[in-house]
Amino acid sequence: MNFPLISQFVEAIMASEDNFNELSHLRPVLGASGQPVMTGGGLAEVFKMKDELPV
């Protein structure tokens, strides 16, 4: 079984407005390098997102 590469997850996160049906108001938090802020361990990566839903 082939699993997605982290680069494929990053691409999906960068286009979150197109890829998230229910959570399309979320945007990735970008670091100084312009890449999404993420942390990982074991078998997981967690991406930091900000909620841009108008209040």
PDB file of N, CA, C and O in Angstrom:
ATOM      1  N   MET A   1       0.844  -1.171   0.000  1.00  0.00           N
ATOM      2  CA  MET A   1       0.000   0.000   0.000  1.00  0.00           C
ATOM      3  C   MET A   1       0.896   1.243   0.000  1.00  0.00           C
ATOM      4  O   MET A   1       1.809   1.350   0.818  1.00  0.00           O
ATOM      5  N   ASN A   2       0.641   2.160  -0.897  1.00  0.00           N
ATOM      6  CA  ASN A   2       1.394   3.408  -0.959  1.00  0.00           C
ATOM      7  C   ASN A   2       0.655   4.498  -0.196  1.00  0.00           C
ATOM      8  O   ASN A   2      -0.543   4.709  -0.386  1.00  0.00           O
ATOM      9  N   PHE A   3       1.385   5.181   0.663  1.00  0.00           N
ATOM     10  CA  PHE A   3       0.823   6.282   1.436  1.00  0.00           C
ATOM     11  C   PHE A   3       1.257   7.602   0.807  1.00  0.00           C
ATOM     12  O   PHE A   3       2.305   7.658   0.164  1.00  0.00           O
ATOM     13  N   PRO A   4       0.467   8.670   0.982  1.00  0.00           N
ATOM     14  CA  PRO A   4       0.851   9.976   0.436  1.00  0.00           C
ATOM     15  C   PRO A   4       2.148  10.474   1.073  1.00  0.00           C
ATOM     16  O   PRO A   4       2.425  10.201   2.241  1.00  0.00           O
ATOM     17  N   LEU A   5       2.923  11.197   0.299  1.00  0.00           N
ATOM     18  CA  LEU A   5       4.133  11.835   0.804  1.00  0.00           C
ATOM     19  C   LEU A   5       3.762  13.102   1.555  1.00  0.00           C
ATOM     20  O   LEU A   5       2.695  13.669   1.324  1.00  0.00           O
ATOM     21  N   ILE A   6       4.636  13.553   2.455  1.00  0.00           N
ATOM     22  CA  ILE A   6       4.363  14.787   3.197  1.00  0.00           C
ATOM     23  C   ILE A   6       4.211  15.952   2.228  1.00  0.00           C
ATOM     24  O   ILE A   6       3.422  16.861   2.484  1.00  0.00           O
ATOM     25  N   SER A   7       4.942  15.946   1.130  1.00  0.00           N
ATOM     26  CA  SER A   7       4.824  17.035   0.145  1.00  0.00           C
ATOM     27  C   SER A   7       3.423  17.093  -0.457  1.00  0.00           C
ATOM     28  O   SER A   7       2.945  18.174  -0.801  1.00  0.00           O
ATOM     29  N   GLN A   8       2.761  15.949  -0.587  1.00  0.00           N
ATOM     30  CA  GLN A   8       1.392  15.926  -1.098  1.00  0.00           C
ATOM     31  C   GLN A   8       0.420  16.505  -0.074  1.00  0.00           C
ATOM     32  O   GLN A   8      -0.544  17.177  -0.439  1.00  0.00           O
ATOM     33  N   PHE A   9       0.675  16.242   1.211  1.00  0.00           N
ATOM     34  CA  PHE A   9      -0.153  16.843   2.257  1.00  0.00           C
ATOM     35  C   PHE A   9       0.037  18.357   2.272  1.00  0.00           C
ATOM     36  O   PHE A   9      -0.931  19.105   2.409  1.00  0.00           O
ATOM     37  N   VAL A  10       1.283  18.809   2.133  1.00  0.00           N
ATOM     38  CA  VAL A  10       1.571  20.247   2.125  1.00  0.00           C
ATOM     39  C   VAL A  10       0.836  20.920   0.971  1.00  0.00           C
ATOM     40  O   VAL A  10       0.249  21.986   1.155  1.00  0.00           O
ATOM     41  N   GLU A  11       0.858  20.317  -0.210  1.00  0.00           N
ATOM     42  CA  GLU A  11       0.136  20.868  -1.365  1.00  0.00           C
ATOM     43  C   GLU A  11      -1.353  20.993  -1.067  1.00  0.00           C
ATOM     44  O   GLU A  11      -1.969  22.006  -1.398  1.00  0.00           O
ATOM     45  N   ALA A  12      -1.931  19.976  -0.448  1.00  0.00           N
ATOM     46  CA  ALA A  12      -3.360  20.004  -0.120  1.00  0.00           C
ATOM     47  C   ALA A  12      -3.667  21.084   0.913  1.00  0.00           C
ATOM     48  O   ALA A  12      -4.680  21.775   0.803  1.00  0.00           O
ATOM     49  N   ILE A  13      -2.809  21.234   1.908  1.00  0.00           N
ATOM     50  CA  ILE A  13      -3.015  22.250   2.935  1.00  0.00           C
ATOM     51  C   ILE A  13      -2.901  23.650   2.339  1.00  0.00           C
ATOM     52  O   ILE A  13      -3.681  24.536   2.688  1.00  0.00           O
ATOM     53  N   MET A  14      -1.938  23.856   1.443  1.00  0.00           N
ATOM     54  CA  MET A  14      -1.741  25.169   0.826  1.00  0.00           C
ATOM     55  C   MET A  14      -2.960  25.590   0.003  1.00  0.00           C
ATOM     56  O   MET A  14      -3.206  26.784  -0.166  1.00  0.00           O
ATOM     57  N   ALA A  15      -3.717  24.631  -0.505  1.00  0.00           N
ATOM     58  CA  ALA A  15      -4.927  24.917  -1.271  1.00  0.00           C
ATOM     59  C   ALA A  15      -6.164  24.557  -0.449  1.00  0.00           C
ATOM     60  O   ALA A  15      -7.126  23.998  -0.978  1.00  0.00           O
ATOM     61  N   SER A  16      -6.135  24.878   0.843  1.00  0.00           N
ATOM     62  CA  SER A  16      -7.212  24.462   1.749  1.00  0.00           C
ATOM     63  C   SER A  16      -8.572  24.991   1.337  1.00  0.00           C
ATOM     64  O   SER A  16      -9.580  24.313   1.536  1.00  0.00           O
ATOM     65  N   GLU A  17      -8.624  26.195   0.763  1.00  0.00           N
ATOM     66  CA  GLU A  17      -9.921  26.749   0.362  1.00  0.00           C
ATOM     67  C   GLU A  17     -10.585  25.910  -0.724  1.00  0.00           C
ATOM     68  O   GLU A  17     -11.807  25.928  -0.867  1.00  0.00           O
ATOM     69  N   ASP A  18      -9.786  25.181  -1.484  1.00  0.00           N
ATOM     70  CA  ASP A  18     -10.329  24.317  -2.542  1.00  0.00           C
ATOM     71  C   ASP A  18     -10.540  22.880  -2.067  1.00  0.00           C
ATOM     72  O   ASP A  18     -11.372  22.163  -2.623  1.00  0.00           O
ATOM     73  N   ASN A  19      -9.801  22.455  -1.054  1.00  0.00           N
ATOM     74  CA  ASN A  19      -9.790  21.052  -0.654  1.00  0.00           C
ATOM     75  C   ASN A  19     -10.637  20.717   0.563  1.00  0.00           C
ATOM     76  O   ASN A  19     -10.923  19.543   0.802  1.00  0.00           O
ATOM     77  N   PHE A  20     -11.044  21.711   1.334  1.00  0.00           N
ATOM     78  CA  PHE A  20     -11.846  21.445   2.531  1.00  0.00           C
ATOM     79  C   PHE A  20     -13.277  21.895   2.277  1.00  0.00           C
ATOM     80  O   PHE A  20     -13.541  23.095   2.209  1.00  0.00           O
ATOM     81  N   ASN A  21     -14.193  20.965   2.138  1.00  0.00           N
ATOM     82  CA  ASN A  21     -15.597  21.299   1.900  1.00  0.00           C
ATOM     83  C   ASN A  21     -16.225  21.993   3.100  1.00  0.00           C
ATOM     84  O   ASN A  21     -16.786  23.081   2.969  1.00  0.00           O
ATOM     85  N   GLU A  22     -16.135  21.374   4.255  1.00  0.00           N
ATOM     86  CA  GLU A  22     -16.799  21.875   5.457  1.00  0.00           C
ATOM     87  C   GLU A  22     -15.986  22.948   6.178  1.00  0.00           C
ATOM     88  O   GLU A  22     -16.554  23.781   6.884  1.00  0.00           O
ATOM     89  N   LEU A  23     -14.685  22.936   6.011  1.00  0.00           N
ATOM     90  CA  LEU A  23     -13.815  23.845   6.758  1.00  0.00           C
ATOM     91  C   LEU A  23     -13.062  24.781   5.817  1.00  0.00           C
ATOM     92  O   LEU A  23     -11.877  25.048   6.018  1.00  0.00           O
ATOM     93  N   SER A  24     -13.739  25.270   4.807  1.00  0.00           N
ATOM     94  CA  SER A  24     -13.079  26.086   3.784  1.00  0.00           C
ATOM     95  C   SER A  24     -12.625  27.442   4.314  1.00  0.00           C
ATOM     96  O   SER A  24     -11.891  28.148   3.623  1.00  0.00           O
ATOM     97  N   HIS A  25     -13.042  27.825   5.521  1.00  0.00           N
ATOM     98  CA  HIS A  25     -12.618  29.091   6.114  1.00  0.00           C
ATOM     99  C   HIS A  25     -11.262  28.974   6.817  1.00  0.00           C
ATOM    100  O   HIS A  25     -10.724  29.980   7.280  1.00  0.00           O
ATOM    101  N   LEU A  26     -10.710  27.776   6.903  1.00  0.00           N
ATOM    102  CA  LEU A  26      -9.405  27.592   7.533  1.00  0.00           C
ATOM    103  C   LEU A  26      -8.288  27.881   6.540  1.00  0.00           C
ATOM    104  O   LEU A  26      -8.378  27.523   5.366  1.00  0.00           O
ATOM    105  N   ARG A  27      -7.230  28.535   7.025  1.00  0.00           N
ATOM    106  CA  ARG A  27      -6.057  28.844   6.207  1.00  0.00           C
ATOM    107  C   ARG A  27      -4.815  28.384   6.949  1.00  0.00           C
ATOM    108  O   ARG A  27      -4.765  28.476   8.176  1.00  0.00           O
ATOM    109  N   PRO A  28      -3.813  27.893   6.236  1.00  0.00           N
ATOM    110  CA  PRO A  28      -2.592  27.465   6.922  1.00  0.00           C
ATOM    111  C   PRO A  28      -1.815  28.655   7.467  1.00  0.00           C
ATOM    112  O   PRO A  28      -1.795  29.728   6.863  1.00  0.00           O
ATOM    113  N   VAL A  29      -1.180  28.454   8.607  1.00  0.00           N
ATOM    114  CA  VAL A  29      -0.248  29.437   9.156  1.00  0.00           C
ATOM    115  C   VAL A  29       1.092  29.143   8.504  1.00  0.00           C
ATOM    116  O   VAL A  29       1.591  28.019   8.563  1.00  0.00           O
ATOM    117  N   LEU A  30       1.671  30.167   7.880  1.00  0.00           N
ATOM    118  CA  LEU A  30       2.927  29.981   7.164  1.00  0.00           C
ATOM    119  C   LEU A  30       4.099  30.472   8.007  1.00  0.00           C
ATOM    120  O   LEU A  30       3.998  31.479   8.708  1.00  0.00           O
ATOM    121  N   GLY A  31       5.199  29.754   7.927  1.00  0.00           N
ATOM    122  CA  GLY A  31       6.413  30.134   8.636  1.00  0.00           C
ATOM    123  C   GLY A  31       7.231  31.113   7.807  1.00  0.00           C
ATOM    124  O   GLY A  31       6.785  31.555   6.749  1.00  0.00           O
ATOM    125  N   ALA A  32       8.414  31.451   8.278  1.00  0.00           N
ATOM    126  CA  ALA A  32       9.293  32.407   7.612  1.00  0.00           C
ATOM    127  C   ALA A  32       9.683  31.951   6.202  1.00  0.00           C
ATOM    128  O   ALA A  32       9.949  32.779   5.331  1.00  0.00           O
ATOM    129  N   SER A  33       9.716  30.645   5.982  1.00  0.00           N
ATOM    130  CA  SER A  33      10.091  30.110   4.670  1.00  0.00           C
ATOM    131  C   SER A  33       8.921  30.076   3.691  1.00  0.00           C
ATOM    132  O   SER A  33       9.094  29.735   2.522  1.00  0.00           O
ATOM    133  N   GLY A  34       7.721  30.434   4.175  1.00  0.00           N
ATOM    134  CA  GLY A  34       6.537  30.398   3.320  1.00  0.00           C
ATOM    135  C   GLY A  34       5.851  29.046   3.285  1.00  0.00           C
ATOM    136  O   GLY A  34       4.866  28.866   2.568  1.00  0.00           O
ATOM    137  N   GLN A  35       6.361  28.097   4.050  1.00  0.00           N
ATOM    138  CA  GLN A  35       5.779  26.763   4.132  1.00  0.00           C
ATOM    139  C   GLN A  35       4.859  26.685   5.345  1.00  0.00           C
ATOM    140  O   GLN A  35       5.050  27.428   6.308  1.00  0.00           O
ATOM    141  N   PRO A  36       3.858  25.794   5.317  1.00  0.00           N
ATOM    142  CA  PRO A  36       2.954  25.661   6.459  1.00  0.00           C
ATOM    143  C   PRO A  36       3.713  25.263   7.730  1.00  0.00           C
ATOM    144  O   PRO A  36       4.648  24.464   7.684  1.00  0.00           O
ATOM    145  N   VAL A  37       3.294  25.832   8.857  1.00  0.00           N
ATOM    146  CA  VAL A  37       3.856  25.450  10.149  1.00  0.00           C
ATOM    147  C   VAL A  37       3.268  24.092  10.503  1.00  0.00           C
ATOM    148  O   VAL A  37       2.050  23.912  10.505  1.00  0.00           O
ATOM    149  N   MET A  38       4.147  23.136  10.803  1.00  0.00           N
ATOM    150  CA  MET A  38       3.683  21.788  11.137  1.00  0.00           C
ATOM    151  C   MET A  38       4.621  21.168  12.156  1.00  0.00           C
ATOM    152  O   MET A  38       5.777  21.567  12.298  1.00  0.00           O
ATOM    153  N   THR A  39       4.094  20.196  12.851  1.00  0.00           N
ATOM    154  CA  THR A  39       4.880  19.434  13.810  1.00  0.00           C
ATOM    155  C   THR A  39       4.513  17.975  13.635  1.00  0.00           C
ATOM    156  O   THR A  39       3.391  17.651  13.246  1.00  0.00           O
ATOM    157  N   GLY A  40       5.435  17.117  13.915  1.00  0.00           N
ATOM    158  CA  GLY A  40       5.158  15.704  13.705  1.00  0.00           C
ATOM    159  C   GLY A  40       5.871  14.832  14.707  1.00  0.00           C
ATOM    160  O   GLY A  40       6.757  15.262  15.445  1.00  0.00           O
ATOM    161  N   GLY A  41       5.448  13.603  14.697  1.00  0.00           N
ATOM    162  CA  GLY A  41       6.054  12.601  15.551  1.00  0.00           C
ATOM    163  C   GLY A  41       5.401  11.271  15.288  1.00  0.00           C
ATOM    164  O   GLY A  41       4.203  11.196  15.015  1.00  0.00           O
ATOM    165  N   GLY A  42       6.174  10.245  15.368  1.00  0.00           N
ATOM    166  CA  GLY A  42       5.609   8.924  15.101  1.00  0.00           C
ATOM    167  C   GLY A  42       5.115   8.843  13.670  1.00  0.00           C
ATOM    168  O   GLY A  42       5.899   8.957  12.728  1.00  0.00           O
ATOM    169  N   LEU A  43       3.832   8.650  13.509  1.00  0.00           N
ATOM    170  CA  LEU A  43       3.245   8.497  12.176  1.00  0.00           C
ATOM    171  C   LEU A  43       2.301   9.637  11.827  1.00  0.00           C
ATOM    172  O   LEU A  43       1.416   9.465  10.989  1.00  0.00           O
ATOM    173  N   ALA A  44       2.471  10.807  12.456  1.00  0.00           N
ATOM    174  CA  ALA A  44       1.518  11.898  12.238  1.00  0.00           C
ATOM    175  C   ALA A  44       2.233  13.219  11.970  1.00  0.00           C
ATOM    176  O   ALA A  44       3.355  13.438  12.426  1.00  0.00           O
ATOM    177  N   GLU A  45       1.576  14.076  11.236  1.00  0.00           N
ATOM    178  CA  GLU A  45       1.974  15.468  11.049  1.00  0.00           C
ATOM    179  C   GLU A  45       0.748  16.306  11.373  1.00  0.00           C
ATOM    180  O   GLU A  45      -0.362  15.967  10.963  1.00  0.00           O
ATOM    181  N   VAL A  46       0.937  17.392  12.100  1.00  0.00           N
ATOM    182  CA  VAL A  46      -0.157  18.286  12.458  1.00  0.00           C
ATOM    183  C   VAL A  46       0.164  19.658  11.897  1.00  0.00           C
ATOM    184  O   VAL A  46       1.239  20.203  12.149  1.00  0.00           O
ATOM    185  N   PHE A  47      -0.765  20.212  11.139  1.00  0.00           N
ATOM    186  CA  PHE A  47      -0.581  21.516  10.516  1.00  0.00           C
ATOM    187  C   PHE A  47      -1.312  22.574  11.326  1.00  0.00           C
ATOM    188  O   PHE A  47      -2.456  22.373  11.736  1.00  0.00           O
ATOM    189  N   LYS A  48      -0.645  23.710  11.556  1.00  0.00           N
ATOM    190  CA  LYS A  48      -1.269  24.818  12.279  1.00  0.00           C
ATOM    191  C   LYS A  48      -2.133  25.600  11.296  1.00  0.00           C
ATOM    192  O   LYS A  48      -1.670  25.997  10.227  1.00  0.00           O
ATOM    193  N   MET A  49      -3.385  25.816  11.667  1.00  0.00           N
ATOM    194  CA  MET A  49      -4.339  26.522  10.801  1.00  0.00           C
ATOM    195  C   MET A  49      -4.933  27.695  11.567  1.00  0.00           C
ATOM    196  O   MET A  49      -4.981  27.681  12.797  1.00  0.00           O
ATOM    197  N   LYS A  50      -5.388  28.716  10.833  1.00  0.00           N
ATOM    198  CA  LYS A  50      -6.096  29.824  11.468  1.00  0.00           C
ATOM    199  C   LYS A  50      -7.514  29.872  10.907  1.00  0.00           C
ATOM    200  O   LYS A  50      -7.751  29.577   9.736  1.00  0.00           O
ATOM    201  N   ASP A  51      -8.430  30.246  11.762  1.00  0.00           N
ATOM    202  CA  ASP A  51      -9.844  30.311  11.413  1.00  0.00           C
ATOM    203  C   ASP A  51     -10.149  31.716  10.904  1.00  0.00           C
ATOM    204  O   ASP A  51     -10.030  32.680  11.660  1.00  0.00           O
ATOM    205  N   GLU A  52     -10.535  31.849   9.654  1.00  0.00           N
ATOM    206  CA  GLU A  52     -10.865  33.144   9.079  1.00  0.00           C
ATOM    207  C   GLU A  52     -12.367  33.317   8.882  1.00  0.00           C
ATOM    208  O   GLU A  52     -12.805  34.081   8.023  1.00  0.00           O
ATOM    209  N   LEU A  53     -13.141  32.608   9.676  1.00  0.00           N
ATOM    210  CA  LEU A  53     -14.599  32.734   9.637  1.00  0.00           C
ATOM    211  C   LEU A  53     -14.978  34.061  10.271  1.00  0.00           C
ATOM    212  O   LEU A  53     -14.615  34.327  11.417  1.00  0.00           O
ATOM    213  N   PRO A  54     -15.715  34.907   9.531  1.00  0.00           N
ATOM    214  CA  PRO A  54     -16.117  36.194  10.106  1.00  0.00           C
ATOM    215  C   PRO A  54     -17.004  35.974  11.338  1.00  0.00           C
ATOM    216  O   PRO A  54     -17.852  35.082  11.374  1.00  0.00           O
ATOM    217  N   VAL A  55     -16.775  36.810  12.327  1.00  0.00           N
ATOM    218  CA  VAL A  55     -17.553  36.680  13.584  1.00  0.00           C
ATOM    219  C   VAL A  55     -18.721  37.626  13.536  1.00  0.00           C
ATOM    220  O   VAL A  55     -19.506  37.686  14.481  1.00  0.00           O
TER     221      VAL A  55
END
